[in-house]
Amino acid sequence: MAMDSTMQIRMNSDLKEQVEDLYRSLGTSFAEAVRIFAQQSLRDGGLPFVPTTKVHEPMTLEELHARLEQSERDIAEGRVYSQTAVEALMMERYGRG
């Protein structure tokens, strides 16, 4: 598909520099990330993420170890889901394929 249209946006120069550095470190560009965002928005029929004001605090090392140990116990005791069951739960919750 030919790229025959230009879009301009205004943003804080510090934000622009940070996001350009981020995408460069991922082997792509900010412009390509915007194109990916637009394409995914069309696929999802809206924003390709759930907007939220919730901020997630990072886990401490102790919290991480506790969760990993619980996961190991769950697996050992057979408390697991198949891929089919997980997909069904996701469709029920989010209604997307």
C-alpha positions as CSV (number, residue, x, y, z in Angstrom):
1,M,0.0,0.0,0.0
2,A,1.4,3.4,-1.0
3,M,2.1,5.9,1.8
4,D,0.7,9.0,0.2
5,S,-0.6,10.9,3.1
6,T,1.1,12.9,5.9
7,M,0.0,13.6,9.4
8,Q,1.4,16.1,11.8
9,I,0.9,16.1,15.6
10,R,2.1,18.4,18.3
11,M,3.6,17.1,21.5
12,N,6.1,18.0,24.2
13,S,9.6,17.7,22.8
14,D,10.8,15.7,25.8
15,L,8.0,13.2,25.3
16,K,8.8,13.0,21.5
17,E,12.5,12.4,22.3
18,Q,11.7,9.6,24.8
19,V,9.3,7.8,22.6
20,E,11.7,8.0,19.6
21,D,14.4,6.5,21.7
22,L,12.1,3.8,22.9
23,Y,11.0,2.7,19.4
24,R,14.6,3.0,18.1
25,S,15.7,0.6,20.8
26,L,13.0,-1.8,19.6
27,G,14.3,-1.6,16.0
28,T,11.6,0.6,14.6
29,S,10.5,4.2,14.4
30,F,7.9,6.3,16.1
31,A,6.3,6.9,12.7
32,E,6.1,3.1,12.1
33,A,4.6,2.7,15.6
34,V,1.9,5.2,14.7
35,R,1.1,3.2,11.5
36,I,1.0,0.0,13.6
37,F,-1.4,1.7,16.1
38,A,-3.7,2.9,13.2
39,Q,-3.8,-0.6,11.6
40,Q,-4.5,-2.3,14.9
41,S,-7.2,0.2,15.7
42,L,-8.9,-0.8,12.5
43,R,-8.6,-4.5,13.3
44,D,-9.9,-4.0,16.8
45,G,-12.6,-1.5,15.8
46,G,-11.4,1.1,18.3
47,L,-8.4,1.7,20.6
48,P,-6.1,-1.3,20.6
49,F,-5.9,-1.2,24.4
50,V,-8.3,-0.5,27.2
51,P,-8.0,3.1,28.4
52,T,-7.5,3.3,32.2
53,T,-6.4,5.6,34.9
54,K,-5.1,2.6,36.9
55,V,-1.4,2.7,37.6
56,H,0.3,-0.6,38.3
57,E,3.0,-0.6,40.9
58,P,6.0,-2.8,40.2
59,M,6.2,-6.0,42.3
60,T,8.9,-6.4,44.9
61,L,11.2,-9.4,44.5
62,E,9.4,-11.0,47.5
63,E,6.0,-10.6,45.8
64,L,7.4,-12.1,42.6
65,H,8.8,-15.1,44.4
66,A,5.5,-15.6,46.3
67,R,3.5,-15.6,43.0
68,L,5.9,-17.9,41.3
69,E,5.8,-20.4,44.2
70,Q,2.0,-20.2,44.1
71,S,2.1,-20.9,40.4
72,E,4.3,-24.0,41.0
73,R,1.8,-25.2,43.6
74,D,-1.2,-24.7,41.3
75,I,0.6,-26.6,38.5
76,A,1.5,-29.5,40.8
77,E,-2.1,-29.7,42.0
78,G,-3.6,-29.6,38.5
79,R,-5.1,-26.1,38.8
80,V,-4.4,-25.2,35.2
81,Y,-6.4,-24.1,32.1
82,S,-6.1,-25.5,28.6
83,Q,-5.6,-23.0,25.7
84,T,-9.2,-23.7,24.6
85,A,-10.5,-22.8,28.1
86,V,-8.4,-19.6,28.2
87,E,-9.7,-18.6,24.8
88,A,-13.3,-19.2,25.8
89,L,-12.8,-17.1,29.0
90,M,-11.2,-14.3,27.0
91,M,-14.1,-14.3,24.5
92,E,-16.6,-14.3,27.3
93,R,-14.9,-11.4,29.0
94,Y,-13.7,-9.3,26.1
95,G,-15.8,-10.6,23.2
96,R,-13.0,-10.4,20.6
97,G,-11.3,-12.9,18.4
